[in-house]
Amino acid sequence: MKNLQEATEKICELKGSLLVLDTLLMSLVQVLPPETRAALRQRFEAHAEIARTVLLHAPISEHTIGTFDHEASRTLAIVGHALPPPPPPAERVV
């Protein structure tokens, strides 16, 4: 980057691109059937835990880890939103 103005513009472009991708992904998740969303949630939780472990052992800023944790929680809330409640346990007939 030649100067601070160019760096600032590039950061803004990257933020805008990230927001569009985030919006697209969340829109796609919300139209998935409940069974698929439940499976997605399980896989996301597993992969997020692996990614967090990698981040903890990488030479990166605590801000990055904090942002990752925040965004992972937000994503889990969206993926899990409107999932049907689990079926009640079967009643025994005596």
C-alpha positions as CSV (number, residue, x, y, z in Angstrom):
1,M,0.0,0.0,0.0
2,K,1.4,3.4,-1.0
3,N,-0.3,5.3,1.8
4,L,-2.8,5.1,4.7
5,Q,-5.7,6.1,2.4
6,E,-5.2,3.2,0.1
7,A,-4.9,0.8,3.1
8,T,-8.1,2.2,4.6
9,E,-9.9,1.8,1.3
10,K,-8.7,-1.8,0.9
11,I,-9.8,-2.7,4.5
12,C,-13.3,-1.2,3.7
13,E,-13.5,-3.3,0.5
14,L,-12.5,-6.5,2.4
15,K,-15.1,-5.7,5.1
16,G,-17.8,-5.2,2.5
17,S,-16.9,-8.4,0.7
18,L,-17.0,-10.3,4.0
19,L,-20.4,-8.9,4.9
20,V,-21.8,-10.0,1.5
21,L,-20.5,-13.6,2.0
22,D,-21.8,-13.7,5.5
23,T,-25.3,-12.5,4.4
24,L,-25.3,-15.1,1.6
25,L,-24.2,-17.9,3.9
26,M,-26.8,-17.1,6.6
27,S,-29.5,-16.8,3.9
28,L,-28.6,-20.3,2.6
29,V,-28.6,-21.8,6.1
30,Q,-32.0,-20.4,6.9
31,V,-33.7,-22.2,4.0
32,L,-32.2,-25.6,4.8
33,P,-34.6,-28.2,6.2
34,P,-34.4,-28.7,10.0
35,E,-32.7,-32.1,9.8
36,T,-30.0,-30.6,7.6
37,R,-29.5,-27.6,9.9
38,A,-29.2,-29.9,12.9
39,A,-26.4,-31.9,11.1
40,L,-24.8,-28.7,10.0
41,R,-24.8,-27.4,13.6
42,Q,-23.0,-30.6,14.8
43,R,-20.4,-30.4,12.1
44,F,-19.9,-26.6,12.6
45,E,-19.4,-27.1,16.4
46,A,-16.8,-29.8,15.7
47,H,-14.9,-27.8,13.1
48,A,-15.1,-24.6,15.1
49,E,-13.5,-26.3,18.1
50,I,-10.7,-27.6,15.9
51,A,-10.2,-24.1,14.4
52,R,-10.2,-22.5,17.9
53,T,-7.5,-25.0,19.0
54,V,-5.3,-24.1,16.0
55,L,-5.8,-20.3,16.7
56,L,-4.8,-20.8,20.4
57,H,-1.5,-22.2,19.3
58,A,-0.8,-19.7,16.5
59,P,1.1,-16.5,16.9
60,I,-1.9,-14.2,16.4
61,S,-3.7,-11.4,18.2
62,E,-6.1,-12.1,21.1
63,H,-8.5,-9.9,19.1
64,T,-8.6,-12.5,16.3
65,I,-9.5,-15.2,18.8
66,G,-12.1,-13.0,20.4
67,T,-13.7,-12.2,17.1
68,F,-13.6,-15.9,16.1
69,D,-15.4,-16.8,19.3
70,H,-18.0,-14.1,18.9
71,E,-18.7,-15.0,15.2
72,A,-18.8,-18.7,16.0
73,S,-21.4,-18.1,18.7
74,R,-23.4,-15.9,16.4
75,T,-23.3,-18.5,13.6
76,L,-24.4,-21.3,15.9
77,A,-27.3,-19.2,17.1
78,I,-28.4,-18.6,13.5
79,V,-27.9,-22.2,12.5
80,G,-29.8,-23.4,15.5
81,H,-32.6,-20.8,15.3
82,A,-36.0,-22.2,14.6
83,L,-35.0,-25.8,14.8
84,P,-37.9,-27.9,16.0
85,P,-37.7,-28.9,19.7
86,P,-36.7,-32.5,20.2
87,P,-39.6,-35.0,20.4
88,P,-40.9,-35.7,23.9
89,P,-39.8,-39.1,25.4
90,A,-42.2,-41.9,24.6
91,E,-44.8,-42.3,27.3
92,R,-45.1,-45.8,28.7
93,V,-48.6,-47.2,28.6
94,V,-49.3,-49.2,31.7
